[in-house]
Amino acid sequence: MEPYARLEKSNTKENLWIYILTALKKRPNYAWELPLVIEKEFGFRPGNITPYRALYRLEDQGFVKSELQERRRIYKITGSGEKELEKVKQFYSSVLEKLNQYED
């Protein structure tokens, strides 16, 4: 795999939780909706099962919470999830700032 393809994969599908938290910050969602939202908003489609696994982990860690609405489980970001998302933004901003230091 070429370096850019590896970078793209590691920053999208392998870190799906970032996109899930971002989507949930915009509005609460059902798990089955998230792949469609991610594809529309971020330009890649995660697998069908992967978002569920990521959501369960995020909920277990306190970054999202779920509740039943009309026999369906809806997910919402928590305050801890928003703080974690801010850390991500700061990390990427820092990386971009460092990379941009080397432009001509």
Backbone as ProteinMPNN parsed JSONL, in Angstrom:
{"seq_chain_A": "MEPYARLEKSNTKENLWIYILTALKKRPNYAWELPLVIEKEFGFRPGNITPYRALYRLEDQGFVKSELQERRRIYKITGSGEKELEKVKQFYSSVLEKLNQYED", "coords_chain_A": {"N_chain_A": [[0.845, -1.173, 0.0], [0.576, 2.178, -0.855], [2.164, 5.097, 0.615], [0.403, 7.416, 0.909], [-2.159, 6.256, 0.626], [-2.181, 4.545, 2.82], [-2.055, 6.442, 4.871], [-4.487, 7.779, 4.439], [-6.329, 5.699, 4.941], [-5.762, 5.131, 7.64], [-6.573, 7.469, 8.78], [-9.251, 7.588, 8.362], [-11.163, 5.11, 8.052], [-9.889, 3.532, 10.025], [-9.962, 5.127, 12.213], [-12.597, 5.631, 12.874], [-14.186, 6.479, 14.95], [-13.744, 9.21, 15.323], [-15.193, 10.444, 13.28], [-17.717, 9.534, 13.857], [-18.205, 10.756, 16.37], [-18.104, 13.42, 15.511], [-20.288, 13.525, 13.719], [-22.342, 12.964, 15.524], [-22.169, 15.158, 17.128], [-23.246, 17.112, 15.558], [-25.883, 16.215, 15.268], [-28.073, 13.944, 17.059], [-28.104, 10.428, 16.234], [-29.28, 7.356, 14.765], [-27.723, 4.158, 14.89], [-27.689, 2.775, 12.428], [-27.932, 4.84, 10.628], [-25.541, 6.192, 10.623], [-23.352, 5.253, 8.846], [-24.293, 6.222, 6.372], [-24.457, 8.992, 6.825], [-21.762, 9.557, 7.35], [-20.615, 8.87, 4.901], [-21.834, 10.791, 3.232], [-21.076, 13.259, 4.441], [-18.279, 13.08, 4.859], [-17.107, 11.653, 2.816], [-16.378, 8.927, 2.639], [-17.245, 5.484, 3.017], [-17.946, 3.593, 5.76], [-17.725, 0.14, 6.853], [-20.579, -2.088, 7.33], [-20.891, -3.174, 9.901], [-18.868, -2.105, 11.496], [-19.4, 0.625, 12.466], [-21.244, 0.068, 14.537], [-19.708, -1.436, 16.349], [-17.809, 0.501, 17.024], [-19.482, 2.43, 18.202], [-20.441, 1.014, 20.465], [-18.085, 0.76, 21.925], [-17.439, 3.485, 22.301], [-19.636, 4.254, 23.825], [-19.288, 2.638, 26.066], [-16.99, 3.801, 27.065], [-17.921, 6.244, 27.803], [-18.19, 8.367, 26.012], [-20.286, 8.613, 24.274], [-23.858, 8.401, 24.604], [-26.767, 6.36, 24.793], [-30.25, 5.972, 24.064], [-33.481, 4.49, 24.131], [-35.794, 5.141, 21.625], [-38.908, 5.001, 20.455], [-38.644, 2.174, 20.084], [-36.167, 2.027, 18.938], [-32.643, 2.493, 19.119], [-31.053, 5.459, 19.858], [-28.224, 7.524, 19.44], [-26.2, 9.86, 21.225], [-23.788, 12.447, 21.586], [-21.668, 12.906, 24.415], [-20.614, 15.194, 27.043], [-17.984, 14.46, 27.639], [-17.334, 13.216, 25.252], [-17.395, 15.396, 23.513], [-15.229, 16.843, 24.523], [-13.17, 15.061, 23.927], [-13.27, 15.121, 21.156], [-12.463, 17.743, 20.725], [-9.788, 17.508, 21.489], [-8.871, 15.966, 19.363], [-9.159, 17.771, 17.216], [-7.327, 19.737, 18.02], [-4.985, 18.217, 17.898], [-4.799, 17.572, 15.104], [-4.652, 20.167, 14.073], [-2.224, 20.991, 15.145], [-0.473, 19.187, 13.882], [-0.827, 19.954, 11.176], [0.067, 22.59, 11.326], [2.782, 22.191, 11.912], [3.582, 20.77, 9.606], [3.142, 22.722, 7.679], [5.125, 24.55, 8.23], [7.279, 23.893, 6.745], [6.907, 24.651, 4.154], [7.727, 26.239, 1.045]], "CA_chain_A": [[0.0, 0.0, 0.0], [1.334, 3.426, -0.965], [2.1, 5.896, 1.845], [-0.801, 8.241, 1.033], [-3.311, 5.369, 0.832], [-2.089, 4.091, 4.207], [-2.428, 7.606, 5.683], [-5.925, 8.006, 4.283], [-7.04, 4.625, 5.64], [-5.6, 5.267, 9.084], [-7.266, 8.685, 9.231], [-10.688, 7.486, 8.093], [-11.778, 3.875, 8.529], [-9.263, 3.02, 11.24], [-10.296, 6.054, 13.297], [-13.994, 5.934, 12.607], [-14.77, 7.134, 16.119], [-13.668, 10.666, 15.134], [-16.292, 10.832, 12.402], [-18.95, 9.258, 14.596], [-18.394, 11.842, 17.332], [-18.392, 14.645, 14.759], [-21.666, 13.425, 13.233], [-23.249, 13.041, 16.663], [-22.153, 16.532, 17.646], [-24.18, 17.857, 14.71], [-27.224, 15.799, 15.704], [-28.158, 12.529, 17.443], [-28.362, 9.532, 15.108], [-29.372, 5.916, 14.951], [-26.493, 3.503, 14.422], [-27.802, 2.407, 11.022], [-27.818, 6.056, 9.821], [-24.191, 6.76, 10.642], [-22.566, 5.053, 7.621], [-24.793, 7.118, 5.322], [-24.042, 10.351, 7.198], [-20.309, 9.638, 7.172], [-20.346, 8.887, 3.459], [-22.27, 12.076, 2.687], [-20.346, 14.391, 5.021], [-16.829, 12.923, 4.888], [-16.626, 11.095, 1.563], [-16.015, 7.511, 2.643], [-18.301, 4.669, 3.625], [-17.439, 2.511, 6.611], [-18.444, -1.125, 6.748], [-21.891, -2.098, 7.967], [-20.797, -3.572, 11.303], [-17.858, -1.306, 12.184], [-19.955, 1.716, 13.286], [-21.847, -0.489, 15.745], [-18.62, -1.778, 17.267], [-17.245, 1.762, 17.511], [-20.472, 3.034, 19.101], [-20.453, 0.283, 21.728], [-16.867, 1.152, 22.657], [-17.589, 4.883, 22.695], [-20.604, 4.312, 24.923], [-18.638, 2.012, 27.213], [-15.995, 4.755, 27.569], [-18.611, 7.453, 28.246], [-18.117, 9.433, 25.014], [-21.639, 8.731, 23.742], [-24.88, 7.705, 25.379], [-27.876, 5.959, 23.942], [-31.551, 5.767, 24.69], [-34.48, 3.935, 23.222], [-36.859, 6.019, 21.159], [-39.772, 4.248, 19.541], [-38.038, 0.846, 19.908], [-34.861, 2.148, 18.271], [-31.62, 3.106, 19.962], [-30.475, 6.664, 19.278], [-26.966, 7.867, 20.104], [-25.889, 11.28, 21.389], [-22.456, 12.703, 22.127], [-21.658, 13.409, 25.788], [-19.61, 16.231, 27.287], [-16.667, 13.823, 27.498], [-17.125, 13.009, 23.822], [-17.063, 16.696, 22.919], [-13.852, 17.158, 24.932], [-12.274, 14.183, 23.155], [-13.276, 15.649, 19.795], [-11.616, 18.948, 20.754], [-8.398, 17.03, 21.495], [-8.589, 15.55, 17.98], [-9.0, 18.994, 16.42], [-6.051, 20.344, 18.407], [-3.927, 17.36, 17.377], [-4.663, 17.77, 13.662], [-4.184, 21.546, 13.856], [-0.803, 21.003, 15.463], [0.231, 18.467, 12.807], [-0.846, 20.814, 9.987], [0.944, 23.739, 11.576], [4.167, 21.718, 11.782], [3.834, 20.47, 8.204], [3.167, 23.982, 6.927], [6.375, 25.25, 8.518], [8.291, 23.482, 5.775], [6.559, 25.087, 2.789], [8.616, 27.27, 0.482]], "C_chain_A": [[0.896, 1.244, 0.0], [1.185, 4.258, 0.311], [0.83, 6.731, 1.986], [-2.042, 7.394, 1.295], [-3.343, 4.864, 2.271], [-2.504, 5.216, 5.157], [-3.934, 7.835, 5.634], [-6.729, 6.959, 5.046], [-6.941, 4.801, 7.151], [-6.32, 6.497, 9.63], [-8.75, 8.677, 8.907], [-11.218, 6.21, 8.748], [-11.183, 3.359, 9.828], [-9.481, 3.936, 12.44], [-11.72, 6.558, 13.112], [-14.648, 6.701, 13.744], [-14.753, 8.657, 15.988], [-14.867, 11.151, 14.329], [-17.645, 10.568, 13.045], [-19.215, 10.381, 15.586], [-18.75, 13.147, 16.63], [-19.834, 14.647, 14.261], [-22.654, 13.571, 14.385], [-23.247, 14.425, 17.302], [-23.14, 17.393, 16.849], [-25.622, 17.527, 15.083], [-27.195, 14.336, 16.129], [-28.544, 11.673, 16.235], [-28.589, 8.108, 15.59], [-28.109, 5.299, 14.36], [-26.554, 3.21, 12.923], [-27.676, 3.62, 10.104], [-26.368, 6.525, 9.657], [-23.354, 6.47, 9.403], [-22.994, 5.981, 6.482], [-24.367, 8.561, 5.585], [-22.553, 10.533, 6.943], [-19.949, 9.683, 5.693], [-20.696, 10.248, 2.859], [-21.384, 13.23, 3.159], [-18.827, 14.305, 4.857], [-16.245, 12.176, 3.695], [-16.09, 9.683, 1.595], [-17.114, 6.739, 3.366], [-17.669, 3.569, 4.468], [-18.236, 1.237, 6.382], [-19.759, -1.073, 7.51], [-21.834, -2.382, 9.463], [-19.884, -2.64, 12.101], [-18.442, -0.144, 12.987], [-20.597, 1.219, 14.583], [-20.777, -0.8, 16.786], [-18.01, -0.513, 17.863], [-18.197, 2.439, 18.498], [-20.49, 2.342, 20.457], [-19.237, 0.657, 22.579], [-16.965, 2.584, 23.168], [-18.568, 5.024, 23.86], [-20.003, 3.734, 26.196], [-17.638, 2.967, 27.876], [-16.62, 6.087, 27.999], [-18.585, 8.61, 27.264], [-19.442, 9.641, 24.277], [-22.586, 8.052, 24.725], [-26.017, 7.376, 24.427], [-29.144, 5.863, 24.771], [-32.497, 5.205, 23.647], [-35.532, 4.986, 22.912], [-37.659, 5.232, 20.134], [-39.143, 2.918, 19.127], [-36.738, 0.87, 19.106], [-33.907, 2.865, 19.211], [-31.013, 4.292, 19.213], [-29.263, 7.062, 20.118], [-26.75, 9.37, 20.097], [-24.482, 11.394, 21.958], [-22.607, 13.235, 23.555], [-20.652, 14.557, 25.897], [-18.201, 15.679, 27.155], [-16.328, 13.583, 26.034], [-16.744, 14.306, 23.129], [-15.644, 17.113, 23.283], [-12.847, 16.325, 24.146], [-12.167, 14.661, 21.714], [-12.439, 16.924, 19.712], [-10.141, 18.573, 20.76], [-7.97, 16.63, 20.083], [-8.315, 16.772, 17.115], [-7.671, 19.672, 16.743], [-4.876, 19.538, 17.865], [-3.705, 17.601, 15.889], [-4.196, 19.188, 13.334], [-2.683, 21.649, 14.096], [0.019, 20.324, 14.372], [0.3, 19.346, 11.561], [0.073, 22.02, 10.151], [2.407, 23.339, 11.392], [4.51, 21.409, 10.327], [3.959, 21.751, 7.371], [4.41, 24.81, 7.18], [7.434, 24.973, 7.455], [7.924, 23.839, 4.336], [7.536, 26.16, 2.338], [7.981, 28.617, 0.508]], "O_chain_A": [[1.854, 1.333, 0.768], [0.182, 4.133, 1.013], [0.232, 6.761, 3.062], [-2.889, 7.775, 2.103], [-4.412, 4.765, 2.872], [-3.219, 4.979, 6.131], [-4.574, 8.056, 6.662], [-7.702, 7.294, 5.722], [-7.933, 4.637, 7.861], [-6.64, 6.552, 10.817], [-9.439, 9.667, 9.155], [-11.674, 6.247, 9.89], [-11.906, 2.802, 10.654], [-9.205, 3.542, 13.573], [-11.993, 7.756, 13.186], [-15.567, 7.488, 13.517], [-15.655, 9.327, 16.491], [-15.481, 12.162, 14.67], [-18.607, 11.297, 12.804], [-20.326, 10.907, 15.641], [-19.604, 13.896, 17.104], [-20.526, 15.659, 14.368], [-23.687, 14.225, 14.241], [-24.221, 14.814, 17.946], [-23.784, 18.287, 17.399], [-26.47, 18.412, 15.2], [-26.383, 13.563, 15.621], [-29.228, 12.142, 15.325], [-28.151, 7.716, 16.671], [-27.505, 5.855, 13.443], [-25.556, 3.384, 12.223], [-27.351, 3.465, 8.927], [-26.023, 7.174, 8.67], [-22.68, 7.384, 8.927], [-22.157, 6.466, 5.722], [-23.963, 9.268, 4.662], [-22.133, 11.546, 6.385], [-19.077, 10.449, 5.284], [-19.929, 10.791, 2.064], [-20.99, 14.079, 2.359], [-18.158, 15.331, 4.731], [-15.025, 12.071, 3.568], [-15.405, 9.271, 0.659], [-17.818, 7.282, 4.217], [-16.945, 2.718, 3.951], [-19.307, 1.27, 5.777], [-20.019, -0.123, 8.248], [-22.663, -1.869, 10.215], [-20.129, -2.42, 13.287], [-18.009, 0.063, 14.121], [-20.501, 1.883, 15.615], [-20.926, -0.466, 17.962], [-17.726, -0.458, 19.06], [-17.756, 2.964, 19.521], [-20.549, 3.008, 21.49], [-19.345, 0.845, 23.791], [-16.623, 2.869, 24.315], [-18.349, 5.823, 24.77], [-20.192, 4.283, 27.282], [-17.461, 2.944, 29.094], [-15.918, 6.962, 28.505], [-18.924, 9.733, 27.636], [-19.69, 10.713, 23.725], [-22.175, 7.245, 25.559], [-26.2, 8.024, 23.397], [-29.116, 5.698, 25.99], [-32.332, 5.418, 22.446], [-36.083, 5.629, 23.805], [-37.146, 4.85, 19.082], [-39.118, 2.583, 17.943], [-36.272, -0.174, 18.65], [-34.307, 3.727, 19.992], [-30.525, 4.154, 18.091], [-29.276, 6.95, 21.344], [-27.059, 10.062, 19.127], [-24.041, 10.535, 22.722], [-23.573, 13.935, 23.859], [-19.928, 14.848, 24.945], [-17.318, 16.349, 26.619], [-15.177, 13.727, 25.624], [-15.873, 14.318, 22.259], [-14.931, 17.673, 22.451], [-11.796, 16.826, 23.746], [-11.091, 14.612, 21.12], [-11.769, 17.149, 18.704], [-9.328, 19.235, 20.114], [-6.851, 16.918, 19.66], [-7.34, 16.797, 16.363], [-6.97, 20.13, 15.84], [-3.882, 20.111, 17.421], [-2.574, 17.81, 15.452], [-3.415, 19.377, 12.401], [-1.965, 22.309, 13.346], [1.076, 20.82, 13.982], [1.363, 19.475, 10.952], [0.771, 22.413, 9.216], [3.181, 24.076, 10.781], [5.599, 21.744, 9.862], [4.79, 21.834, 6.466], [4.713, 25.705, 6.39], [8.379, 25.746, 7.296], [8.572, 23.37, 3.4], [8.098, 26.892, 3.153], [8.59, 29.594, 0.074]]}, "name": "protein", "num_of_chains": 1, "seq": "MEPYARLEKSNTKENLWIYILTALKKRPNYAWELPLVIEKEFGFRPGNITPYRALYRLEDQGFVKSELQERRRIYKITGSGEKELEKVKQFYSSVLEKLNQYED"}
